[in-house]
């Protein structure tokens, strides 16, 4: 059962270089390494990851405040599919709402990145 969904769009230019001082508050170490590995595409990658975090927090029915951006980690499987891991308050909120999995899709084109997230209940019905 779907608990919530969220979407977000971000302007790539907000994320300039891969080593901005604020990245430590927004991105986990694994995400920062992933962004640095993208070279010229690092701005698009950072914008996409941030859009994904925003979409995830919205799918939980929250905003950034109670949940910090670094409490949500976006990684990728071998095929490039984005995966969501939750920590600290994000994990607590998800547990309170019985969220078992969050599906996320990220895309970027030119100056914009967009993401969509769906929070799913721990038990599937149907």
N, C-alpha and C positions, 0 to 999 in steps of 0.2 A: 504494500500500500504506500502511496506517495504521501509523505509528511509535508513537503514544501518544495518550492522551486525558486530559483533566482537567476537573474541575468545581469550582466554588466558590460559596458563598453568603455574603453580607455583610449585616450590619445597617446600614441607611441612616444611623442616628443617629451612627455612628462618624465620619461625614464632614461633619457640620454645615455651616459656611459654606464658600464657594468660595475663600477666601484664607487657609487655615490655613498656618502657617509650614512644616509638614512636606510640603506639597504639592510643593515643589521637588525633594524626594528621591524622591517617588513618581511624579509626573506630568511629562511633557515640557511644554515651552512650548505646543505646539499643543493638548495635552490640557487644560492649565489654561485656555487661551482658550476652548475648547469648553465646559468646565464653567461658566466665568463667563457665557457666553452663554445658559445655561439658566435664569438668574434663580432663581425659586422652586424649580425642579426640580434645582438644582445638587447637592444632597445625594444624590439618587437617581442622577444622572448620574455623580458621583464614585464612588459605591459600585459602580455597574455597571462602570465602567472598571477599578476595582481588582479586582473579581471576575474580569473578563476576563483581567487580567494574571496573577492567581493560577492560573486555569485553563490559561493558556498555559504558564506555568512548569512546571506539573504534567504537561502533555502532552509536555514535553521530558524528563520524568523527573528533574526537578531541584526545588529549592526556592529561596526567596530566601536569599541568602548568596553563592553563586557568581554568581548573576544578580541584578542590582539591579532593582527595579520600573521605574525610568526607562529601563532597557535594552529594555523592551517598550513600544511605542507603539500605541495603538488609535485609529485614525481612522475615517472613514466615507465611503462613496461617495455619489454624488448621491441614491441611493434610501434612504440611511440604513443600509445594510449595514455592519457593523463590519469593518475591515481591520486586519491585524496587520503591523507592521514591527519588525524586531529589530536591535539595535545591540550593540556591545561583546561582553561575554561571552555574551549571549543568542544573538547571531549565530554566535559560535564554537561553542557547544554544538549549535546547529541544524545547522551545517555538518558537524560531526563525526558527527552522526547521520543525515546526508543528508536533512534535512527541507527540502522545497522550498516548502511552503505550510502555513499554519496557518489553519484555518477556526474562527471563533468566533461564538457566539450569546450575546446578552445580553438579560436581561429583568429588570424590576423591578415590584413591586407593594407598595404601602404601605411597610412598614418593612424590606423585604428586596429585595436584588438578587442575581441568580444568573447565572452564565455557564458555558458549556460550550465546550471547545476540542478540536479534532482536528488532530494533526500528521500531515501526509502526506509520504510519500517523494517525492523529486524526479522519479522515473520512475513513471508509472502502469502497473500491471499489470492484465491482464484484458481 
